[in-house]
């Protein structure tokens, strides 16, 4: 788990489960999916979610909110 996410969770007193040594890089998979479909990937997590009619909850680029939405 990236150190920034651990620190932000600790600073905001947010508990989180043990993720182990592996996690999924959703941005990379989304980008590869768009390229495979012959489309240009654009925007960040919030715009990717909007493409699938999902609402982003919280503040973009805040580690705990990004993790929750991912």
HELIX and SHEET records of a PDB file:
HELIX    1   1 UNK A    3  UNK A   11  1                                   9    
HELIX    2   2 UNK A   26  UNK A   36  1                                  11    
HELIX    3   3 UNK A   45  UNK A   51  1                                   7    
HELIX    4   4 UNK A   63  UNK A   69  1                                   7    
END                                                                             
